[in-house]
Amino acid sequence: MCLGTYGRVVKIQEYKCWIDFGGVIEEAISVVEDLSIGDYVIVHAGVVISKLSKEEFLDSFKYLYEIKRKLVEEGEQSKEELKKLESIFKLLID
C-alpha cells in the first residue's frame, strides 16, 4: 500500500512539475499525461501518480476532514490540527 499526498499543480516544465501542498511548493516528476496548471493530483515519493477532478479532490478531502474531526472529538488530536487542515484546504481550493 502506498500513501499519496494531495496537491495542486502550479508549474510544469517538461516532465517536472511543482506542486502546492497547501502553501508548501515541492518539485515532482509527472508520469501522468495531459497534466495542466491548476490540476489536482496525488503525489507519492516525489512522483505524480494520479490526476483528480475537482469533485474527486473535494470528496477525498471531505473524508480526510471527517477522520481528523473524529480524532479531535476523541481527544487524539488537538483542535489546532483540525484548523491547520481547514487552512490547507482553503489554500488548495482558492
Buried (B, 14 or more C-beta within 10 A) or exposed (E): EEEBBBBBBEEBEEEEBBBBBBEEEEEBEBEBEEBEEEBBBBBEEEEBBBBBEEEBBEEBBEEEBEEBBEBBEEEEBEEEEBEBBEEBBEBBEE
